[in-house]
Amino acid sequence: MSATRDFILSQIRLNKPEGSLEPDMELIKGFDLYGIQEFINNLRSVNAEVTEVASYEEAINEIFVIGEDFNRASLLEGVANCDCEDNFIVDTLVARGEFGVAENGAIWVTEANVPSRQVLFSADKVILILSKDSIVGNMHQAMGKINLASQGYGVFVAGPSKTADIEQSLVIGAHGPKSLWVVMY
C-alpha cells in the first residue's frame, strides 16, 4: 500500500502547477469589467430595489417617500431617528454604504454608519444611500479598500435576507430584513 501511495504522491509532485495562489493585484487594479449597470442588475437579481437620483440631497429627500415610519434608525444628518432605546424594534434603517461591488451587487457597510450592529439585521427594511463614484468592479478591488483596523466592524450587504429549504421554497426576510432599497446618487 505504501508503494502505491508513494507512486501517487510522486506523480502529483511531478505535475504540480507553478504559480501563486493569489492573483496579481497589479493586473487587477486597472481592470474594470463591471460597471454601474452591472451593479444595478446584480442588486435587482437578489430582490433589492434600486433608485437613481442626481445628488445626495435628492437621495435624502427620496427616502421620505416611504412615509413616516414609527421606528426609523439612522445616523445620517437630515433623517429623523426614533427615540427607541431597543434597536431590535426598528422598522427601517437608513444608512450610508461605504462602497458597492459591481460584480455581485454587494455593499460594504461599517459600524460608523449604523446606530448599532444588530439594527442592520433586525430592521424590517434597510435603505442604503450610495455614491455611484464609490462602486468598484470586483471583490479584489473591494478587499483592497477595506481597513478593519480603522473601522472595527463591517459587513457586505447583498439584498434582503433569504433562505430556501429542501422543497425549493424561497422565503424573503426569513432571518433578517425583508427588503433592501438602494438609493444611488
TORKOL-4160 file (C-alpha; in steps of 0.2 Angstrom, whole numbers, padded with zeros to 4 digits, m for minus):
185
<pt num="1" X="0000" Y="0000" Z="0000"/>
<pt num="2" X="0014" Y="0012" Z="0004"/>
<pt num="3" X="0022" Y="0009" Z="m0013"/>
<pt num="4" X="0006" Y="0014" Z="m0022"/>
<pt num="5" X="0004" Y="0029" Z="m0010"/>
<pt num="6" X="0022" Y="0035" Z="m0014"/>
<pt num="7" X="0020" Y="0032" Z="m0033"/>
<pt num="8" X="0004" Y="0043" Z="m0032"/>
<pt num="9" X="0012" Y="0057" Z="m0022"/>
<pt num="10" X="0027" Y="0057" Z="m0033"/>
<pt num="11" X="0016" Y="0059" Z="m0049"/>
<pt num="12" X="0007" Y="0073" Z="m0040"/>
<pt num="13" X="0023" Y="0082" Z="m0036"/>
<pt num="14" X="0029" Y="0080" Z="m0055"/>
<pt num="15" X="0013" Y="0088" Z="m0061"/>
<pt num="16" X="0011" Y="0101" Z="m0048"/>
<pt num="17" X="0007" Y="0118" Z="m0057"/>
<pt num="18" X="0018" Y="0133" Z="m0054"/>
<pt num="19" X="0012" Y="0149" Z="m0049"/>
<pt num="20" X="0005" Y="0159" Z="m0035"/>
<pt num="21" X="m0012" Y="0155" Z="m0025"/>
<pt num="22" X="m0015" Y="0174" Z="m0025"/>
<pt num="23" X="m0019" Y="0184" Z="m0040"/>
<pt num="24" X="m0008" Y="0198" Z="m0047"/>
<pt num="25" X="m0016" Y="0213" Z="m0039"/>
<pt num="26" X="m0006" Y="0224" Z="m0052"/>
<pt num="27" X="m0016" Y="0216" Z="m0066"/>
<pt num="28" X="m0032" Y="0218" Z="m0057"/>
<pt num="29" X="m0030" Y="0237" Z="m0052"/>
<pt num="30" X="m0034" Y="0244" Z="m0069"/>
<pt num="31" X="m0046" Y="0230" Z="m0075"/>
<pt num="32" X="m0064" Y="0235" Z="m0073"/>
<pt num="33" X="m0075" Y="0223" Z="m0082"/>
<pt num="34" X="m0090" Y="0228" Z="m0072"/>
<pt num="35" X="m0099" Y="0245" Z="m0071"/>
<pt num="36" X="m0114" Y="0253" Z="m0063"/>
<pt num="37" X="m0127" Y="0245" Z="m0074"/>
<pt num="38" X="m0120" Y="0228" Z="m0069"/>
<pt num="39" X="m0120" Y="0233" Z="m0051"/>
<pt num="40" X="m0139" Y="0238" Z="m0053"/>
<pt num="41" X="m0143" Y="0222" Z="m0062"/>
<pt num="42" X="m0135" Y="0212" Z="m0049"/>
<pt num="43" X="m0144" Y="0221" Z="m0035"/>
<pt num="44" X="m0161" Y="0218" Z="m0043"/>
<pt num="45" X="m0157" Y="0200" Z="m0046"/>
<pt num="46" X="m0156" Y="0197" Z="m0027"/>
<pt num="47" X="m0173" Y="0206" Z="m0025"/>
<pt num="48" X="m0166" Y="0223" Z="m0020"/>
<pt num="49" X="m0175" Y="0239" Z="m0026"/>
<pt num="50" X="m0164" Y="0252" Z="m0034"/>
<pt num="51" X="m0167" Y="0271" Z="m0037"/>
<pt num="52" X="m0155" Y="0283" Z="m0045"/>
<pt num="53" X="m0155" Y="0301" Z="m0041"/>
<pt num="54" X="m0144" Y="0316" Z="m0045"/>
<pt num="55" X="m0137" Y="0321" Z="m0028"/>
<pt num="56" X="m0135" Y="0316" Z="m0010"/>
<pt num="57" X="m0148" Y="0329" Z="m0005"/>
<pt num="58" X="m0160" Y="0321" Z="m0018"/>
<pt num="59" X="m0156" Y="0304" Z="m0010"/>
<pt num="60" X="m0161" Y="0310" Z="0007"/>
<pt num="61" X="m0177" Y="0318" Z="0000"/>
<pt num="62" X="m0181" Y="0302" Z="m0009"/>
<pt num="63" X="m0181" Y="0291" Z="0006"/>
<pt num="64" X="m0195" Y="0302" Z="0014"/>
<pt num="65" X="m0207" Y="0295" Z="0000"/>
<pt num="66" X="m0208" Y="0279" Z="0011"/>
<pt num="67" X="m0219" Y="0288" Z="0024"/>
<pt num="68" X="m0217" Y="0292" Z="0042"/>
<pt num="69" X="m0211" Y="0275" Z="0049"/>
<pt num="70" X="m0214" Y="0275" Z="0068"/>
<pt num="71" X="m0197" Y="0267" Z="0072"/>
<pt num="72" X="m0183" Y="0273" Z="0060"/>
<pt num="73" X="m0165" Y="0272" Z="0064"/>
<pt num="74" X="m0151" Y="0282" Z="0056"/>
<pt num="75" X="m0135" Y="0292" Z="0059"/>
<pt num="76" X="m0137" Y="0302" Z="0043"/>
<pt num="77" X="m0140" Y="0321" Z="0045"/>
<pt num="78" X="m0157" Y="0325" Z="0039"/>
<pt num="79" X="m0165" Y="0309" Z="0043"/>
<pt num="80" X="m0177" Y="0308" Z="0058"/>
<pt num="81" X="m0171" Y="0295" Z="0071"/>
<pt num="82" X="m0183" Y="0286" Z="0083"/>
<pt num="83" X="m0182" Y="0288" Z="0101"/>
<pt num="84" X="m0182" Y="0269" Z="0104"/>
<pt num="85" X="m0169" Y="0263" Z="0116"/>
<pt num="86" X="m0171" Y="0245" Z="0109"/>
<pt num="87" X="m0163" Y="0244" Z="0092"/>
<pt num="88" X="m0172" Y="0227" Z="0089"/>
<pt num="89" X="m0189" Y="0236" Z="0087"/>
<pt num="90" X="m0183" Y="0247" Z="0072"/>
<pt num="91" X="m0194" Y="0246" Z="0057"/>
<pt num="92" X="m0182" Y="0255" Z="0045"/>
<pt num="93" X="m0164" Y="0258" Z="0045"/>
<pt num="94" X="m0157" Y="0272" Z="0034"/>
<pt num="95" X="m0138" Y="0271" Z="0032"/>
<pt num="96" X="m0124" Y="0276" Z="0020"/>
<pt num="97" X="m0115" Y="0262" Z="0011"/>
<pt num="98" X="m0096" Y="0264" Z="0010"/>
<pt num="99" X="m0094" Y="0257" Z="m0007"/>
<pt num="100" X="m0103" Y="0244" Z="m0019"/>
<pt num="101" X="m0096" Y="0229" Z="m0029"/>
<pt num="102" X="m0102" Y="0228" Z="m0046"/>
<pt num="103" X="m0098" Y="0210" Z="m0050"/>
<pt num="104" X="m0110" Y="0204" Z="m0036"/>
<pt num="105" X="m0121" Y="0219" Z="m0030"/>
<pt num="106" X="m0114" Y="0219" Z="m0013"/>
<pt num="107" X="m0112" Y="0235" Z="m0002"/>
<pt num="108" X="m0099" Y="0237" Z="0012"/>
<pt num="109" X="m0107" Y="0245" Z="0027"/>
<pt num="110" X="m0097" Y="0249" Z="0043"/>
<pt num="111" X="m0102" Y="0252" Z="0061"/>
<pt num="112" X="m0098" Y="0270" Z="0058"/>
<pt num="113" X="m0114" Y="0272" Z="0048"/>
<pt num="114" X="m0126" Y="0262" Z="0058"/>
<pt num="115" X="m0133" Y="0266" Z="0076"/>
<pt num="116" X="m0128" Y="0248" Z="0081"/>
<pt num="117" X="m0123" Y="0232" Z="0073"/>
<pt num="118" X="m0139" Y="0222" Z="0077"/>
<pt num="119" X="m0151" Y="0235" Z="0069"/>
<pt num="120" X="m0144" Y="0231" Z="0052"/>
<pt num="121" X="m0150" Y="0213" Z="0054"/>
<pt num="122" X="m0166" Y="0216" Z="0064"/>
<pt num="123" X="m0174" Y="0231" Z="0054"/>
<pt num="124" X="m0188" Y="0225" Z="0043"/>
<pt num="125" X="m0182" Y="0237" Z="0029"/>
<pt num="126" X="m0164" Y="0243" Z="0025"/>
<pt num="127" X="m0162" Y="0258" Z="0015"/>
<pt num="128" X="m0144" Y="0261" Z="0009"/>
<pt num="129" X="m0138" Y="0278" Z="0001"/>
<pt num="130" X="m0123" Y="0275" Z="m0010"/>
<pt num="131" X="m0112" Y="0286" Z="m0021"/>
<pt num="132" X="m0110" Y="0280" Z="m0039"/>
<pt num="133" X="m0092" Y="0285" Z="m0038"/>
<pt num="134" X="m0089" Y="0273" Z="m0024"/>
<pt num="135" X="m0093" Y="0257" Z="m0035"/>
<pt num="136" X="m0078" Y="0246" Z="m0038"/>
<pt num="137" X="m0078" Y="0232" Z="m0051"/>
<pt num="138" X="m0074" Y="0216" Z="m0041"/>
<pt num="139" X="m0071" Y="0209" Z="m0024"/>
<pt num="140" X="m0052" Y="0210" Z="m0026"/>
<pt num="141" X="m0053" Y="0229" Z="m0028"/>
<pt num="142" X="m0066" Y="0229" Z="m0013"/>
<pt num="143" X="m0054" Y="0220" Z="m0002"/>
<pt num="144" X="m0041" Y="0232" Z="m0006"/>
<pt num="145" X="m0052" Y="0246" Z="0001"/>
<pt num="146" X="m0056" Y="0238" Z="0017"/>
<pt num="147" X="m0046" Y="0243" Z="0033"/>
<pt num="148" X="m0053" Y="0234" Z="0048"/>
<pt num="149" X="m0040" Y="0241" Z="0059"/>
<pt num="150" X="m0048" Y="0258" Z="0057"/>
<pt num="151" X="m0066" Y="0253" Z="0055"/>
<pt num="152" X="m0068" Y="0239" Z="0068"/>
<pt num="153" X="m0083" Y="0231" Z="0060"/>
<pt num="154" X="m0090" Y="0230" Z="0043"/>
<pt num="155" X="m0102" Y="0218" Z="0033"/>
<pt num="156" X="m0106" Y="0216" Z="0015"/>
<pt num="157" X="m0125" Y="0218" Z="0012"/>
<pt num="158" X="m0132" Y="0210" Z="m0004"/>
<pt num="159" X="m0151" Y="0211" Z="m0005"/>
<pt num="160" X="m0164" Y="0206" Z="0009"/>
<pt num="161" X="m0161" Y="0190" Z="0019"/>
<pt num="162" X="m0167" Y="0175" Z="0010"/>
<pt num="163" X="m0167" Y="0156" Z="0013"/>
<pt num="164" X="m0173" Y="0141" Z="0003"/>
<pt num="165" X="m0177" Y="0124" Z="0010"/>
<pt num="166" X="m0176" Y="0107" Z="0003"/>
<pt num="167" X="m0193" Y="0109" Z="m0005"/>
<pt num="168" X="m0185" Y="0123" Z="m0015"/>
<pt num="169" X="m0197" Y="0136" Z="m0007"/>
<pt num="170" X="m0189" Y="0153" Z="m0007"/>
<pt num="171" X="m0193" Y="0164" Z="0008"/>
<pt num="172" X="m0188" Y="0183" Z="0008"/>
<pt num="173" X="m0185" Y="0191" Z="0025"/>
<pt num="174" X="m0184" Y="0174" Z="0035"/>
<pt num="175" X="m0170" Y="0179" Z="0046"/>
<pt num="176" X="m0167" Y="0197" Z="0043"/>
<pt num="177" X="m0173" Y="0212" Z="0033"/>
<pt num="178" X="m0187" Y="0209" Z="0022"/>
<pt num="179" X="m0182" Y="0222" Z="0009"/>
<pt num="180" X="m0167" Y="0232" Z="0004"/>
<pt num="181" X="m0168" Y="0248" Z="m0005"/>
<pt num="182" X="m0153" Y="0256" Z="m0013"/>
<pt num="183" X="m0154" Y="0275" Z="m0017"/>
<pt num="184" X="m0139" Y="0279" Z="m0028"/>
<pt num="185" X="m0133" Y="0297" Z="m0032"/>
